[in-house]
Amino acid sequence: MARSATRRRPAPAPAPAAGEVNPKAPCPCGSGRRYKHCHGSGYAPPVTRPFEGLPGEPDWVALRELVPAATAPLTTTDGRAVTLASVLPGGAPALVRSNGEILLGVQLPASSDDVSRDLGTALAAALESPAGAPVDPGPIGAAGSAGPRLQELLDPTAPLEVTVHPDFGFWLEGTDANAAARAGLERANEAVLPTERLEGLEAAYWVRPGNERAHLRWVRPEAEEPLLDALARLSASEQLLLGEGTRYAGAFRAHGLVVPVWDLPADTPRRSGPARRRSSPAASSRPWPRASR
């Protein structure tokens, strides 16, 4: 009679060495997942707020996702001047002009799970490139970026002052552009929607995609859940209108921040627009947004 096989139990996993994290323990990052399924897996989870910690985080998000043509001066930690641009010719991540001026494009054709590292990799390469030479940051975007993050390169005390342009004319400023470059500029300008940043409000942008309607898109810095709760309460009580003919259209997420959107009449004045009226959330006597209200 054959003997029954005895199943051996697998040997227990060795205890983690001093200073190491138990793979089954909660990940120290606070995600709520086990360490082996989070940072211990060898795969870094996506950075949901890549511009967190930078001055003007909402405007960084707006230039990345909403604004077609805009620039802003930046200062590196060692005092060098850089011009941030919403987008550069051909979607280039960065370029260095013949006069040494460095431009960094925030809208890239491809991105990794950390947009800040993508842009930091491009900026680091531009800072090392000679004037007039092409910038080669190596693989960035979906292939993964190996350079520093923006937070490691930029002066954290320098404010972000955005200038919205009617077209991409800043691409060729101070350059001796040839016919091909001018033709490319004209084609790019045809796609620019009329856009303006509302004065007195952080990261609030008026845009007119057609002759019938305009939109106000306002990138908010507040935490997502309390803000969405406040918007829902205000919308239910019809306190989110910005005046006659306006409508609260909803909100979307962009790089960890919430962007409420309003539909406006196409002829709404831009510089003295509805976001400055008494009926706007920012002008309300009630604190906004507050989820407890």
VMD Tcl script that draws the C-alpha trace (Angstrom):
set ca {
  {0.00 0.00 0.00}
  {1.45 3.34 -1.06}
  {2.26 5.83 1.61}
  {0.37 9.10 1.56}
  {2.54 11.97 0.54}
  {3.23 14.49 3.24}
  {2.76 18.06 2.07}
  {5.51 20.28 3.29}
  {4.67 23.76 4.35}
  {6.71 26.49 2.72}
  {9.43 27.94 4.86}
  {8.42 31.21 6.52}
  {9.66 34.36 4.84}
  {12.75 35.77 6.48}
  {12.19 38.69 8.81}
  {13.03 42.06 7.25}
  {16.48 43.34 8.06}
  {16.94 46.33 10.30}
  {15.71 49.47 8.57}
  {13.61 47.58 6.01}
  {9.81 47.65 5.80}
  {7.78 44.48 6.27}
  {6.25 43.75 2.82}
  {2.86 43.04 4.44}
  {2.88 46.19 6.55}
  {0.97 49.32 5.45}
  {3.02 51.45 3.09}
  {4.61 54.41 4.92}
  {3.35 56.75 2.17}
  {-0.16 56.56 3.66}
  {-1.86 55.08 0.60}
  {-3.57 52.39 2.70}
  {-2.08 49.59 0.61}
  {0.48 47.04 1.71}
  {4.08 48.04 1.16}
  {4.66 45.19 -1.30}
  {1.79 46.45 -3.47}
  {2.82 50.10 -3.29}
  {6.33 51.56 -3.02}
  {7.78 48.14 -2.23}
  {6.70 46.78 -5.60}
  {9.42 48.65 -7.45}
  {6.78 50.72 -9.24}
  {6.22 54.26 -8.01}
  {2.53 55.20 -7.95}
  {1.44 58.19 -10.07}
  {2.00 61.64 -8.60}
  {-1.52 63.06 -8.49}
  {-0.42 66.65 -7.74}
  {2.85 67.11 -9.65}
  {2.94 70.89 -9.10}
  {2.26 70.77 -5.37}
  {4.73 72.94 -3.47}
  {5.40 75.28 -6.38}
  {4.20 78.90 -6.12}
  {1.03 79.32 -8.16}
  {0.12 75.63 -8.37}
  {-3.35 76.38 -9.86}
  {-1.79 78.48 -12.63}
  {0.70 75.69 -13.38}
  {-2.28 73.39 -13.89}
  {-4.03 75.97 -16.06}
  {-1.00 76.47 -18.32}
  {-0.62 72.72 -18.60}
  {-4.26 71.95 -19.45}
  {-6.30 75.05 -20.31}
  {-4.37 78.00 -21.73}
  {-3.20 77.89 -25.35}
  {-0.64 80.72 -25.39}
  {0.94 82.09 -22.22}
  {4.31 82.70 -20.61}
  {5.64 83.29 -17.10}
  {9.12 84.11 -15.79}
  {10.81 81.52 -13.57}
  {13.92 81.67 -11.41}
  {16.08 78.68 -10.59}
  {17.55 78.02 -7.17}
  {20.89 79.42 -8.37}
  {19.31 82.62 -9.74}
  {19.12 81.83 -13.46}
  {16.18 83.19 -15.46}
  {13.88 80.85 -17.39}
  {10.71 81.56 -19.37}
  {7.87 79.12 -18.85}
  {5.66 78.71 -21.94}
  {2.37 76.91 -22.30}
  {3.67 75.18 -25.43}
  {6.76 75.48 -27.63}
  {7.15 74.89 -31.39}
  {6.66 71.25 -32.29}
  {5.83 70.42 -28.68}
  {9.51 70.71 -27.73}
  {10.06 70.33 -23.98}
  {12.66 73.10 -23.89}
  {14.90 75.24 -26.08}
  {17.81 77.63 -25.68}
  {17.90 80.64 -28.00}
  {21.06 82.02 -29.53}
  {21.07 84.82 -26.94}
  {21.05 82.24 -24.14}
  {17.37 82.65 -23.18}
  {15.91 79.38 -21.88}
  {12.29 78.45 -22.58}
  {10.50 75.55 -20.91}
  {7.28 74.16 -22.40}
  {4.74 72.82 -19.92}
  {2.54 71.04 -22.49}
  {4.39 67.94 -23.67}
  {3.35 65.36 -26.29}
  {3.87 62.53 -23.77}
  {4.05 62.35 -19.99}
  {5.08 59.88 -17.33}
  {3.40 59.37 -13.96}
  {5.24 62.43 -12.62}
  {4.86 65.50 -14.84}
  {7.09 67.52 -12.53}
  {9.97 65.13 -13.14}
  {9.34 65.22 -16.90}
  {9.60 69.01 -16.91}
  {12.48 69.03 -14.45}
  {14.41 66.63 -16.68}
  {13.90 68.96 -19.65}
  {14.85 72.04 -17.64}
  {18.00 70.43 -16.26}
  {19.10 69.57 -19.81}
  {18.37 73.11 -21.01}
  {20.41 74.62 -18.18}
  {23.40 72.58 -19.36}
  {22.93 73.26 -23.09}
  {24.97 75.95 -24.88}
  {23.18 78.91 -26.46}
  {21.51 78.08 -29.75}
  {22.11 74.34 -29.42}
  {19.27 71.78 -29.45}
  {18.18 70.58 -26.01}
  {18.46 66.81 -25.58}
  {16.85 65.77 -22.27}
  {16.98 62.09 -23.15}
  {13.89 59.92 -22.74}
  {11.08 61.76 -20.98}
  {7.37 61.14 -20.75}
  {6.02 57.65 -21.18}
  {9.52 56.16 -21.26}
  {10.21 57.56 -17.81}
  {12.22 60.59 -16.81}
  {15.46 60.29 -14.89}
  {16.15 63.92 -14.01}
  {15.20 66.10 -11.03}
  {11.74 67.43 -10.27}
  {10.80 71.08 -10.77}
  {10.62 71.52 -7.00}
  {14.35 70.75 -6.83}
  {15.31 73.31 -9.49}
  {13.06 76.34 -9.02}
  {13.17 79.10 -6.42}
  {10.23 78.33 -4.08}
  {9.85 82.01 -3.13}
  {9.45 83.42 -6.66}
  {5.76 84.02 -7.53}
  {4.32 82.76 -10.81}
  {3.15 85.77 -12.85}
  {1.30 84.60 -15.95}
  {0.93 86.64 -19.14}
  {-1.68 85.37 -21.61}
  {-0.92 86.09 -25.28}
  {-3.40 86.37 -28.17}
  {-1.19 84.10 -30.30}
  {2.18 82.32 -30.38}
  {4.14 85.37 -31.53}
  {6.46 84.96 -28.54}
  {7.90 81.88 -30.26}
  {9.82 84.06 -32.71}
  {10.56 87.11 -30.57}
  {14.19 88.14 -30.93}
  {14.89 85.53 -33.61}
  {15.67 85.72 -37.31}
  {12.83 83.45 -38.39}
  {12.81 81.91 -41.85}
  {9.77 81.42 -44.05}
  {9.09 77.91 -42.76}
  {9.08 79.11 -39.15}
  {6.71 81.96 -39.96}
  {4.39 79.60 -41.83}
  {4.37 77.21 -38.88}
  {3.54 80.10 -36.57}
  {0.58 81.11 -38.73}
  {-0.79 77.56 -38.68}
  {-0.44 77.36 -34.90}
  {-2.14 80.73 -34.42}
  {-5.22 79.48 -36.26}
  {-5.91 77.05 -33.41}
  {-5.68 79.63 -30.59}
  {-8.97 80.31 -28.81}
  {-9.51 83.81 -27.36}
  {-8.40 83.44 -23.73}
  {-7.76 85.84 -20.87}
  {-6.82 85.52 -17.23}
  {-9.26 87.42 -15.03}
  {-7.60 90.10 -12.96}
  {-7.82 89.80 -9.20}
  {-8.58 86.06 -9.24}
  {-6.00 83.30 -9.08}
  {-6.06 80.90 -12.04}
  {-9.48 82.00 -13.38}
  {-9.52 81.96 -17.19}
  {-12.13 83.25 -19.63}
  {-12.23 81.47 -23.00}
  {-14.54 81.80 -26.01}
  {-14.56 78.65 -28.16}
  {-17.24 80.01 -30.52}
  {-19.54 82.90 -31.29}
  {-22.42 81.64 -29.14}
  {-20.93 80.90 -25.72}
  {-17.91 81.61 -23.55}
  {-16.62 79.73 -20.51}
  {-15.02 80.57 -17.20}
  {-12.67 77.86 -15.93}
  {-11.32 78.46 -12.43}
  {-8.62 76.16 -11.06}
  {-9.11 75.92 -7.30}
  {-6.37 75.17 -4.71}
  {-8.69 73.62 -2.08}
  {-8.79 69.93 -1.21}
  {-10.99 67.98 -3.60}
  {-13.67 66.44 -1.36}
  {-14.57 69.56 0.68}
  {-14.61 71.65 -2.49}
  {-16.88 69.28 -4.42}
  {-19.20 69.10 -1.42}
  {-19.34 72.90 -1.24}
  {-20.00 73.20 -4.97}
  {-22.83 70.67 -4.72}
  {-24.43 72.57 -1.84}
  {-24.15 75.92 -3.61}
  {-25.46 74.48 -6.86}
  {-28.47 72.92 -5.12}
  {-29.33 76.29 -3.58}
  {-28.80 78.06 -6.94}
  {-25.95 80.18 -5.57}
  {-23.44 79.26 -8.26}
  {-24.82 81.53 -10.99}
  {-22.59 84.38 -12.11}
  {-25.33 86.61 -13.41}
  {-28.06 86.62 -16.04}
  {-27.54 84.12 -18.84}
  {-24.87 82.14 -16.96}
  {-24.92 78.48 -15.96}
  {-22.73 76.33 -13.73}
  {-21.63 73.53 -16.07}
  {-19.86 71.28 -13.55}
  {-16.26 70.57 -12.63}
  {-13.40 68.34 -13.69}
  {-10.11 67.24 -12.14}
  {-6.70 68.20 -13.46}
  {-3.43 67.18 -11.79}
  {-5.06 66.76 -8.41}
  {-7.03 70.03 -8.41}
  {-10.69 70.71 -9.17}
  {-11.67 73.05 -12.01}
  {-15.25 74.42 -11.83}
  {-16.65 75.59 -15.18}
  {-19.35 78.15 -15.96}
  {-21.08 78.81 -19.30}
  {-21.32 82.52 -20.09}
  {-22.82 84.63 -22.86}
  {-20.28 85.10 -25.64}
  {-20.36 88.89 -25.26}
  {-19.53 88.80 -21.53}
  {-16.85 91.43 -20.85}
  {-13.56 89.70 -20.21}
  {-11.63 92.09 -18.00}
  {-14.65 93.11 -15.93}
  {-16.31 89.73 -16.33}
  {-18.90 87.93 -14.23}
  {-16.37 86.51 -11.79}
  {-16.05 90.02 -10.35}
  {-19.77 90.55 -9.81}
  {-21.53 90.38 -6.50}
  {-23.29 87.14 -7.48}
  {-20.02 85.26 -7.94}
  {-18.82 82.74 -5.32}
  {-15.64 84.75 -4.76}
  {-17.64 87.91 -4.06}
  {-20.22 86.28 -1.82}
  {-20.40 87.38 1.81}
  {-20.35 83.70 2.75}
  {-16.95 82.00 2.92}
  {-16.43 79.86 -0.17}
  {-15.84 76.99 -0.42}
  {-16.67 75.55 2.98}
  {-18.12 72.05 3.13}
  {-19.53 72.68 6.59}
  {-21.82 75.42 5.34}
}
mol new
graphics top color blue
foreach p $ca { graphics top sphere $p radius 0.5 }
foreach p [lrange $ca 0 end-1] q [lrange $ca 1 end] { graphics top cylinder $p $q radius 0.2 }
display resetview
